[in-house]
Amino acid sequence: MRYHTALPFDDDIVDCVLCRLPNFKTLKSTILASRGFMRVFDSHKISIMREICHNYVGPFLPLSLRALRLETAGQAANALVGFDPFKMPDLGCETNDIGTLTFEEILQLVDNAKKVHQLEIYFSFCHKDGSSPRSTLTNEESLRFQRAVYDIALFIQLFPPEVYKRQFTSDEVADIRAIQVSYLESLFLLENDLRGIYAVYLCLYSLLSQSFLVNPTQLSDSFVGILIALGPYKIQLEDLQNAKPLLAPLEGGSWGNAEDIIYDLWINPLKDYLHHPLRQVMKQISTKTWTEFDYELAILDTVKEGPVACEHSKTTLFGA
């Protein structure tokens, strides 16, 4: 291909270089440094952004995209009206073929990945190196953590908390939880995968619980469970002192407002959401009782000695 710019290489090479950039911040710096790079980017914008999205999100892009598209479908008008909480959701098939990404999907995937990385920093600070404001997880540890977060995000989209905005009988709750247990049994064949998810669950629970230590409403453990049900992407680490806005998707219906939600959980599938089915599956496949230390080892190759740093980690890391 002939040269179209003063660059010493042709457009195909420029396109290849841009597609291998690690993130959009680097992309911005690169295309602003040269009109030639900018022109090639303008000519192949979506394909280049798709490749950089894959570079940034990593190998779990198909899993993250699956959850995102389920969420997008659920947000469509009246999409959840016909959702039957007593039937196994359509799981489809897990595939690495992501098809065509829209511009909106690329932006959301990158934003979700940023929040996963932020949670990883918190997990690393608590359980690996409390002296570092960055994640010190190895590549393999980081992949295990990310996989667990994306698995939780997918679970939440398959069992959306919005459909539980009403009263249930004890038998109905038992039926719903049995379906969730069946899903976990069908998806995770390795005990270590489940322990990894539980480790991330404990991380989210710890983070949310700490944010309420100075909250005058004295929120209950069940309320923290509701926030976990809203998903890891909803946790804005810099705004955890005010949890009420997170409840907006659940307001309305028979509960009415956020304050009612706090005290109306005794018979509802959202009470111990995710925790209950995880615990049940672990009991069925494990011959021992796992400690929090054992769960951390499902993510980490080594766990730091001494007291866990979670008591002060949020304040130290995020200035809350």
NORLIN-V981272 format. One record per residue. RES is the residue in one small letter. NEAR is the number of other ideal C-beta (glycine too) atoms within 8 Angstrom. Layout:
res=RES near=NEAR
res=RES near=NEAR
This chain:
res=m near=5
res=r near=4
res=y near=8
res=h near=7
res=t near=9
res=a near=4
res=l near=9
res=p near=2
res=f near=6
res=d near=9
res=d near=9
res=d near=7
res=i near=8
res=v near=14
res=d near=11
res=c near=8
res=v near=9
res=l near=17
res=c near=10
res=r near=7
res=l near=11
res=p near=6
res=n near=9
res=f near=9
res=k near=6
res=t near=9
res=l near=14
res=k near=8
res=s near=8
res=t near=12
res=i near=11
res=l near=6
res=a near=6
res=s near=9
res=r near=6
res=g near=11
res=f near=13
res=m near=10
res=r near=10
res=v near=12
res=f near=12
res=d near=7
res=s near=7
res=h near=10
res=k near=8
res=i near=8
res=s near=8
res=i near=13
res=m near=13
res=r near=10
res=e near=11
res=i near=15
res=c near=13
res=h near=9
res=n near=11
res=y near=11
res=v near=12
res=g near=10
res=p near=4
res=f near=11
res=l near=12
res=p near=11
res=l near=12
res=s near=14
res=l near=12
res=r near=11
res=a near=13
res=l near=12
res=r near=9
res=l near=11
res=e near=9
res=t near=8
res=a near=8
res=g near=11
res=q near=6
res=a near=7
res=a near=3
res=n near=5
res=a near=9
res=l near=9
res=v near=5
res=g near=4
res=f near=9
res=d near=5
res=p near=10
res=f near=7
res=k near=6
res=m near=6
res=p near=8
res=d near=3
res=l near=9
res=g near=5
res=c near=4
res=e near=6
res=t near=5
res=n near=4
res=d near=5
res=i near=7
res=g near=4
res=t near=3
res=l near=13
res=t near=6
res=f near=8
res=e near=6
res=e near=11
res=i near=12
res=l near=8
res=q near=9
res=l near=15
res=v near=12
res=d near=9
res=n near=13
res=a near=12
res=k near=8
res=k near=11
res=v near=12
res=h near=9
res=q near=9
res=l near=17
res=e near=13
res=i near=12
res=y near=14
res=f near=15
res=s near=14
res=f near=15
res=c near=13
res=h near=13
res=k near=13
res=d near=8
res=g near=8
res=s near=3
res=s near=9
res=p near=6
res=r near=6
res=s near=10
res=t near=7
res=l near=13
res=t near=6
res=n near=6
res=e near=7
res=e near=12
res=s near=11
res=l near=11
res=r near=11
res=f near=15
res=q near=12
res=r near=12
res=a near=14
res=v near=12
res=y near=13
res=d near=13
res=i near=15
res=a near=14
res=l near=12
res=f near=12
res=i near=14
res=q near=11
res=l near=10
res=f near=12
res=p near=10
res=p near=13
res=e near=9
res=v near=9
res=y near=11
res=k near=9
res=r near=6
res=q near=7
res=f near=11
res=t near=7
res=s near=7
res=d near=6
res=e near=9
res=v near=13
res=a near=8
res=d near=9
res=i near=13
res=r near=12
res=a near=8
res=i near=12
res=q near=13
res=v near=11
res=s near=9
res=y near=15
res=l near=13
res=e near=9
res=s near=6
res=l near=7
res=f near=10
res=l near=3
res=l near=6
res=e near=8
res=n near=7
res=d near=13
res=l near=14
res=r near=14
res=g near=15
res=i near=13
res=y near=13
res=a near=13
res=v near=16
res=y near=13
res=l near=10
res=c near=13
res=l near=13
res=y near=12
res=s near=10
res=l near=15
res=l near=14
res=s near=10
res=q near=11
res=s near=12
res=f near=13
res=l near=6
res=v near=4
res=n near=10
res=p near=3
res=t near=6
res=q near=6
res=l near=9
res=s near=9
res=d near=6
res=s near=11
res=f near=13
res=v near=13
res=g near=16
res=i near=15
res=l near=13
res=i near=14
res=a near=11
res=l near=12
res=g near=10
res=p near=12
res=y near=8
res=k near=8
res=i near=14
res=q near=6
res=l near=13
res=e near=7
res=d near=7
res=l near=14
res=q near=8
res=n near=6
res=a near=14
res=k near=6
res=p near=7
res=l near=9
res=l near=13
res=a near=6
res=p near=7
res=l near=13
res=e near=10
res=g near=6
res=g near=6
res=s near=6
res=w near=11
res=g near=7
res=n near=7
res=a near=9
res=e near=6
res=d near=9
res=i near=14
res=i near=12
res=y near=7
res=d near=9
res=l near=14
res=w near=6
res=i near=9
res=n near=11
res=p near=11
res=l near=10
res=k near=12
res=d near=7
res=y near=12
res=l near=14
res=h near=11
res=h near=11
res=p near=12
res=l near=13
res=r near=8
res=q near=10
res=v near=13
res=m near=13
res=k near=7
res=q near=7
res=i near=7
res=s near=9
res=t near=2
res=k near=4
res=t near=4
res=w near=9
res=t near=6
res=e near=6
res=f near=7
res=d near=9
res=y near=14
res=e near=11
res=l near=10
res=a near=12
res=i near=15
res=l near=10
res=d near=6
res=t near=5
res=v near=9
res=k near=8
res=e near=3
res=g near=3
res=p near=4
res=v near=6
res=a near=10
res=c near=10
res=e near=7
res=h near=7
res=s near=12
res=k near=14
res=t near=8
res=t near=8
res=l near=11
res=f near=8
res=g near=5
res=a near=9
